[in-house]
Amino acid sequence: MENTLQKREPEVVETTHRREPDRVATPRADILETSEAVVVLMDVPGVDEKNVEVTLEKDVLTVVARVLDGSRDGYELAWSEYNPTVFRRQFTVSDRVDSDGVTAQLRHGVLKVELKKSERATARKIEVRS
């Protein structure tokens, strides 16, 4: 069976608006496959959905998720030992994936990216006639 996704090495991301570069982390991922889709599950704790970017450009799926400072609505930050973190992960995607059929959902610190397979990649039963 041909691999639909392949792991890519992370790139270092630096920002210019901070004294130090954000810490870059590679999130752990599980990849599940059905006959109709490939599902990527990634742990991105502390990330808000508005700070997640999922892109599919050519044959590369890229996920960037940012944990910002520790401030919370209604509270002023008095002390923090957490560094801002950028989760970054890339996968090479085969042409078996339908680029228009990609969805992403964040729930309880787990990002779920579902990539629908193209029609030509899904198994189908061929009727045999006599």
C-alpha positions, 0 to 999 in steps of 0.5 A, spaced: 500 500 500 502 506 498 503 511 503 499 517 503 503 521 508 510 522 509 513 525 515 518 532 514 523 535 518 521 541 522 524 548 520 526 553 525 521 559 526 523 565 529 520 572 530 522 579 530 517 582 535 520 578 541 527 578 544 528 571 544 525 566 538 519 562 540 520 555 542 519 550 536 516 544 538 514 538 533 507 535 536 506 528 536 502 525 531 497 519 529 495 518 522 489 513 521 486 511 514 480 509 512 478 507 505 475 514 504 480 519 508 486 519 512 486 523 519 492 526 522 491 527 530 496 532 533 497 534 540 497 541 541 496 543 548 494 550 550 493 552 543 486 556 541 483 555 534 484 562 532 492 561 533 492 554 528 494 555 521 493 548 516 495 549 509 496 544 503 500 547 498 502 543 492 504 536 496 505 539 503 501 539 509 503 544 514 500 545 521 503 551 525 499 552 532 501 557 537 501 558 544 501 565 546 503 568 553 499 565 559 494 571 560 487 569 561 481 574 560 479 578 566 486 576 569 493 580 569 499 576 568 503 576 575 508 571 573 510 566 568 514 560 567 511 558 560 515 560 554 511 562 547 511 556 543 510 554 536 508 547 534 510 546 527 509 539 523 509 538 515 507 532 511 508 530 504 501 528 501 500 524 495 496 525 489 491 520 492 488 526 497 483 531 494 486 538 496 478 540 496 476 535 501 481 537 507 478 539 514 481 541 521 478 541 528 481 543 534 478 540 541 481 539 548 488 540 545 488 535 540 488 537 532 484 533 527 486 534 520 482 530 515 484 529 508 479 526 504 481 521 498 480 523 491 475 518 487 481 515 483 484 513 490 478 510 493 477 502 492 471 500 489 468 494 487 467 492 479 461 489 477 463 482 473 458 481 467 458 475 463 
